[in-house]
C-alpha cells in the first residue's frame, strides 16, 4: 500500500517556482491524505501567485495519478489570506436594540446554489457542545419523513460527526462527470470531510484551506440530477462564526438558517452571535431550537438540568420563530453513538414526531 513518505518524495521532484525547492521541502504540501481510495493535498500559496501555481497543481495531480495503486488523485489550490492590518473592535454580546436590528436579514448576498438542489438550509449554533449535529440530523430525517428528498452535508471540517452518527466509513465514489457521489444512509444523501480522511488524523488546516475543502464538498457532489433534483440540502455548520461560516454564507445561495442552543445564558450569548451573522449576510433565520431543554426521568417528571425556556425568550426578543424543544434523551445519544439514529429507526416514536413538527415549521418558512 502506498505510504506518505513515498508520496512526499515523489512530490519533491516538482519544483516550486518561488523558492526553487521541491514542493515538499518548500512546505507547500499541506493536509496530505493517503488512503486506499484517494491521494491528495492542499497546495496553499500567496493570493497574488494563484495563477502562477495553476500548472503546478495540474502537474502534481498528474504525478499522483501515475503512482502505483492510486485510484483518485486530487490537489486543491488555495490562497493564503493576507493579514488584516486594521485592529478589530470587540463585539458586545449584550442583547440590545442593535442586536435585534442586526439579526434581521439584510439584502441577500450573491451566491451560487449547488447544482440540482432546490433549497439549502444551514444549522448553526455559535457554540460547540449544544447538540447541533444531533439536531441537524434529526431535522434532516424529519424532512425526509415528510416526503422530501434530502441531503445532509457535515460541514464541521475539524470535528466531523456524520461518519459516526450514520455508520459510513467508505469514501464517496466518483462518477464519469468527476463529481463525488454521496453515499446514502437512512434515506439521506450524505457527505462529510470525515469520509475522506483518517478518523484519527488531526485537521491542522488554516481557514482558507478548510473553506476550500467545504466548497468542494458542497459544489463537487452530485446531490441531484436534472430529472430528480434534491428538495432540500441540510448543512450542519461547525461551531463559531469564523472563516468557514463566512465563506459558506457569502458564496452559497442559502434559503434559511436554523439556530440551536441550550437554555443557559453561556450558550445563548453565542447563539445570538450566530443569529447576527446570518442577519448580516442576508440569510433569513427560520427559527431557534432549544436542545437539552429538560431530562425526562423514569417517573415522568421533567428535570430542567440547564434551566428551560432561554432559547424561546431569545427568539421572542429577536423576533424570530421558536421551533420547539428537544429533551435530553439517553436513547437519542445511544443511537447516534451506534449509528442507529432514533428518529429514523422509530419514525412513529415521540422523538421522531417532535422533529417532524419542527421540520414542517422549517418547510413552512422555506416555502412561505
Secondary structure, DSSP 4 states (H G I P E B T S, - for coil): ---HHHHHHHHTTSBPTTTSSBTTTTT-EEEEEE-SS-EEEEEEEEGGGTGGGHHHHHHHHHHHHTSTT-S-EEEEEEEEPPPP-SPPPPPP-S--HHHHHHHS--SPPP-BPPTTEEEEEEEE-SSSSS-HHHHHHHHHHHHHHTT--EEEEE--SSS--HHHHHT--SPPEE-TTS-EE-EEETTEEEEEGGGTS-TT------HHHHHHHHHHHHHSB----SSS-EEEEEEEPPSSSSHHHHHHHHHB---EEEEEE-SSHHHHHHHHHHHHHHHHTT--EEEEEEEEEEEE-TTS-EE-TT-SSHHHHHHHHHT--EEEEEEE-HHHHHHHHTT--HHHHTTTSHHHHHHHHHHHHHHHHHT-
